Amino acid sequence: MSNIGSYDERVKNFSWSLAEQELEYKKGDVINIGWYCSDRICDKGMADKTAMIWEGRTKENLKTFTFNDIRLYSNTIGDFLRKQGIVDNDRVCLFMDKAPELYIGFLGILKIGAVAQPLFSAFGDESLFVRLDNAGTKAIITQKKHAGKVQKILDRLPHLEHIIIIDYDGKKPLREKEIAFSMLEAEPVEKFDIFPTKAESHSLLHYTSGTTGQPKGVKHVHYSLISQYLTTKWVLDLQPDDIYWCTADPGWVTGTSYGIIGPWSLGITLCVMDSGFSAEAWYAFMDRHKVTMWYSAPTAIRSLMKAGDDIIKNHNLSSLRHLASVGEPLNAEAVIWSEKVFGKPFFDTYWQTETGSMMITNYPGMKVKPGSMGKAFPGLTVALLDDKTFEPITEPNKSGLIAFKPDWPACMRTYWNNEETFQKKFKDGWYLSGDKSTIDKDGYFWFIGRDDDVINTGGHLVSPFEVESALLEHEAVAESAVVAKPDEVNMEVVKAFVTLNPGFEASDMLELKIMNFIRKKLSPLAMPQEIEYMDKLPKTRSGKIMRRLLHAKEWGEEIGDTSTLEDD
Amino acid sequence: MANTEEMKEAILEYVIEEYAEDDDDVTYDTPLITGGLVDSFSMVSLKRFLEVKYKISIPDEKATPEAFDNVNIIVELVKEFI
């Protein structure tokens, strides 16, 4: 029997108080995610249960942590931060690979009432700078391999007081503001005074990209736990004996909502693979640790499909009980493939950094329509709105903007230092997701695409504006326009169109140099996978670049109205 | 045409210059993809480097994580197309 039981019954009788009761939380109580994910689980008699199986770059580099370990180590990290003068509401960035300190440090930050700001460790120095600058981050916890990027931008971050290195080996002297801290070697802190955060206390800051402007810091609060707990339980269907693998990096919201908070608040064992992707390595990892529940992303699934089915035969994956996917639409072929090779489908889930928890998903026990996003989570008020009138659409199979009434616990509270943009996400009491879909006669949602120019590559959003701005900083580039290009594995990738400054000639070598310039400045995700040189970019008579035309060209679409196009 | 040793040296130098972080110790057999040094997006720029440097074209189906996982393997891949 699945945790959710009957979806229809849950919809009829739904209340978020169900999760509040299970978590023994009453309105007005202290609610601290750090405590819920460690101390409370120990108090429930699971102190000796394995909380995390962590594997480094080789299978021999293996560490396991019980719930008591993560309780103690998160206390220890919290205590260390407090001794550095970090207090509630201070932003503390986690900037590292998937080291154990990332997961446990996340809880430690929350335990002192500070705000966790996880950032993807592949970010280049400029991407790192804009996010630390916007957040006014006071401390960053990182590894020595990534500390150089922080040092490079330190002069421009006057509010950054501490660079905490978790793996300092003494080979080179510590630099300005750097301080060494070893979680495993520090004196464990048994008794710890956890900060009494309340429902609306700020917990987490995740950055996401929009079409224009700089990345936006999405503010979440400790009450988000209610949504994350229940969606994990009902959609991921985690059971006490599960070995759960969420492949997402906690630098992104899936990696925190469902890579840490959801499973640990339920006392579930999770496993972490701190190394890169290959089909062989992934299958071997699941075989070795007997993974039962696997939450991954379409890009990874399509890469596995590409690697072929023969490789699967070398591994025993019979432990797999339930599979789910997130990040971008899961194509029907991938669902059908997983049924063929694993004997069960991937259940697609749809949600966003802003929603903090799953919104439209497939559920155990409910028929999966391959290619569909599924149905709304119980308790949510969702509609498709007409893109001009913003009125709800009632006919089935008609395209509209996906919108939600913002009354679920994990809904973002604002964009950090950007209330104006936050307010623009709402219309007539609806939260506008920025995505379009249809709903069929059975109530299943079918994803269509974004209603803006944001590029969804491998499940991560990339702002064309951010890439265009960075391109202009390259000495060879005079003008730039960035659009999504279709891609078999990543759904979309970044493509740039550029004109060159006098004295520069188009060449393959220059293309490579520009690609690497963006990769190091922003991130590998933002790096154009292709750069097309143009004599001039299509512009309106008022001089605005017509990105729409370039997008249509890449997707083989009609270019539409060109009456405003600048004449030659 | 570059010999194997020269190719290994040139590719290693490029990998260190472009992808290694402060603390990475990269050798000819360091796992690049499975080791997390080069991710799937960055692999595109590594492929492009090989194509530009050695004036070859590597078909997408040959550009797998396994074929790019260390400098020694990459050299064998490049030699197929020279």
Chai-1 contact restraints between the chains, C-beta under 6 A:
chainA,res_idxA,chainB,res_idxB,connection_type,confidence,min_distance_angstrom,max_distance_angstrom,comment,restraint_id
A,R57,B,G35,contact,1.0,0.0,6.0,A-B,restraint_1
A,K144,B,D23,contact,1.0,0.0,6.0,A-B,restraint_2
A,K145,B,E21,contact,1.0,0.0,6.0,A-B,restraint_3
A,K145,B,D22,contact,1.0,0.0,6.0,A-B,restraint_4
A,K145,B,D23,contact,1.0,0.0,6.0,A-B,restraint_5
A,G148,B,D22,contact,1.0,0.0,6.0,A-B,restraint_6
A,S275,B,T34,contact,1.0,0.0,6.0,A-B,restraint_7
A,S275,B,G36,contact,1.0,0.0,6.0,A-B,restraint_8
A,G276,B,I33,contact,1.0,0.0,6.0,A-B,restraint_9
A,G276,B,T34,contact,1.0,0.0,6.0,A-B,restraint_10
A,G276,B,G36,contact,1.0,0.0,6.0,A-B,restraint_11
A,F277,B,P65,contact,1.0,0.0,6.0,A-B,restraint_12
A,S278,B,I33,contact,1.0,0.0,6.0,A-B,restraint_13
A,S278,B,T34,contact,1.0,0.0,6.0,A-B,restraint_14
A,S278,B,P65,contact,1.0,0.0,6.0,A-B,restraint_15
A,S278,B,E66,contact,1.0,0.0,6.0,A-B,restraint_16
A,A281,B,T34,contact,1.0,0.0,6.0,A-B,restraint_17
A,D508,B,V52,contact,1.0,0.0,6.0,A-B,restraint_18
A,M509,B,V52,contact,1.0,0.0,6.0,A-B,restraint_19
A,L512,B,R48,contact,1.0,0.0,6.0,A-B,restraint_20
A,L512,B,F49,contact,1.0,0.0,6.0,A-B,restraint_21
A,L512,B,V52,contact,1.0,0.0,6.0,A-B,restraint_22
A,M515,B,S45,contact,1.0,0.0,6.0,A-B,restraint_23
A,N516,B,E18,contact,1.0,0.0,6.0,A-B,restraint_24
A,N516,B,S45,contact,1.0,0.0,6.0,A-B,restraint_25
A,P524,B,D39,contact,1.0,0.0,6.0,A-B,restraint_26
A,P524,B,F41,contact,1.0,0.0,6.0,A-B,restraint_27
A,P524,B,S42,contact,1.0,0.0,6.0,A-B,restraint_28
A,L525,B,F41,contact,1.0,0.0,6.0,A-B,restraint_29
A,Q529,B,V44,contact,1.0,0.0,6.0,A-B,restraint_30
